[in-house]
Amino acid sequence: MMIREILTYPNPILRKKSHNVVKFDEELHTLLDDMYETMLWHSGVGLAAIQVGLPLNVLIINIPNEDELQDVSELIEAINPKITHKEGIQIFTEGCLSVPGFNEDVKRAQHVVVEYFDRFGTLKTMEAEEFLAVAWQHEMEHLEGHLFIEKLSIIKRKKFEKEWKRKLKEESKKA
Ligand code: CO
């Protein structure tokens, strides 16, 4: 397994729309394994393939359980996922490995029903609420070429852009 590079905002590749996986082969399994390693290495709870530069409808989610542990047995690997139902509203403080160090409140559905294929091409359905529902909606958005910062109010977005520019400038000085 290999830790892959995570693309960060404003890399234009992150705005690409992903397309469906056709072959559920070893290459896909390697990608999923690498994505898992990469996500854990960066202490993330979810990752979409586009974040490692591949415009494929592939995402993984592994949110911490009641014991605050990211149990691999609860890892979700979703290929060609679809949200088939959304209900309710919740506000949750989100972050993203492609926008490292930034967190902000985002409004999303409280409950979702999703359909996806696992790594072997078996169709699955799942209902998710609260944090898990947030993770699903956040990762699904990556597949459409969108980031959670696009959901911020104009004022918050402007503040973010200013802070982000400053951060990028400081990082380029260090490099
Ligand atoms: Co993200």
Residues whose N, C-alpha, C, O or C-beta is under 5 A from the ligand:
A	BS01	CO	G95 C96 L97
